[in-house]
Amino acid sequence: MTPAHLTLVQWLSPAFPTGAFAYSHGLEAAIAAGTVQDAEGLETWLLNILSYGAGFQDAVLLSHALEGDCGELDDLARALQPCAERLQEGRDQGAALARTVAAMTGRTLLPRMLPIAVAEAAAALDLPKADVIALYLQGFAGNLVTIAIRHVPLGQTEGQAVLDRLTPICHALAQRAAKAPLDRLGGCVLAGDMASLHHETQEVRIFRT
């Protein structure tokens, strides 16, 4: 573990002011519909999102953005969003991360979609791509586990056990994404996308997405 790793852990932690706590990525709608009711359901939901949805998609975008050309990749990241709320989620968190890192470091960082913003900020850390991607995926999953702990509800131990079981998945996906071409982009998690769409018209809700 290097100081650069610790810096990236800080940027991707729940304490970093990206407002990640306000976004559920459609999970709130899935909980309200009874699709996610316990630890097993949460683990299945997150495994699919990570492997076949926004998790792997963001990981591939992040991988390529670490090599440069962030402007075009940011446009692509926006175009890949399935609904207005998911666009808002990625855009707002990315802008907040870029703004905070810029204020801390004195660097000029443009507001980007979250995976592109992370890549642009992390490029200066000179870390292996797979390390950056794995920490990004764990942070993404960790935020959703925190939401499920409060709103399924799950016990703290159950929630952390789910995240622990997903850790090797995050590692394996990071290794794949670090070598994946852009034509591997795409998603097939229809339930997750539909949950995000349903959330836009959900009458009682706590989260923005």
Order of alpha helices (4+ residues) and beta strands (2+ residues): alpha-alpha-alpha-alpha-alpha-alpha-alpha-alpha-alpha-alpha
